[in-house]
Amino acid sequence: MVKRAILKIEGMYCEGCAYTIERFLKEVDGVIEVDITYPTGIAAVVYDENNAKIEDILNNSIFSGNSSYKAKLLKIE
């Protein structure tokens, strides 16, 4: 089943940040589409629930360790 997760991304300071996060999220197996709006810090991630879980997206390496980027799940549609 295809789902759409709405995330709040913290730590973005420019369009380049949004592009980097988008690139990393698209590498997650099962992610179909990523749309990030830098000024609002909102990301819409469309994914196939049969191939990816929301935890896979939230635990992506772009958000872990010493990264300045942090993601918070707002809702799943």
C-alpha positions in Angstrom: 0.0 0.0 0.0 1.3 3.5 -0.9 1.5 5.9 2.0 2.4 9.6 2.3 4.4 10.7 5.3 4.6 14.4 6.3 7.8 15.2 8.1 9.1 18.4 9.8 12.8 18.7 9.0 15.0 20.7 11.4 18.4 22.0 10.6 18.0 23.1 7.0 19.5 26.4 6.1 19.3 26.6 2.3 17.9 24.9 -0.8 21.1 22.9 -0.9 20.2 21.3 2.4 16.8 20.4 1.1 18.3 18.8 -2.0 20.8 16.8 0.0 18.1 15.4 2.3 15.9 14.6 -0.7 18.7 12.7 -2.4 19.3 10.6 0.7 15.6 9.8 1.2 15.2 8.8 -2.4 17.9 6.1 -1.8 15.6 4.3 0.7 14.2 1.2 -0.9 10.4 1.7 -1.3 10.5 5.5 -1.4 8.7 6.7 -4.5 8.7 10.4 -4.3 10.1 13.2 -2.0 9.1 16.8 -2.0 10.7 19.2 0.4 9.8 22.8 0.9 12.8 24.5 2.4 11.1 27.7 3.8 8.6 25.6 5.8 10.8 22.7 6.6 8.1 20.3 5.5 8.8 17.1 3.6 6.2 14.9 1.9 7.6 11.4 1.4 5.5 8.9 -0.7 6.5 5.3 -0.1 5.4 1.8 -0.6 4.6 0.3 2.8 5.4 -3.2 1.5 9.0 -2.2 0.8 9.7 0.5 3.3 8.5 1.4 6.8 8.3 4.8 8.3 11.2 3.8 10.6 13.4 3.3 7.6 12.8 6.8 6.5 13.1 8.4 9.9 16.3 6.4 10.7 18.0 7.3 7.4 21.7 8.1 7.9 21.0 11.8 7.0 19.2 12.2 10.3 21.5 10.1 12.6 24.7 10.6 14.4 26.2 14.0 14.3 24.0 15.3 11.5 22.4 18.7 12.1 19.3 17.5 10.3 16.5 16.0 12.4 13.1 14.7 11.2 9.8 14.5 13.1 6.8 12.6 11.8 3.8 14.9 11.7 1.3 12.5 10.0 0.8 9.6 7.7 -1.9 9.8 5.0 
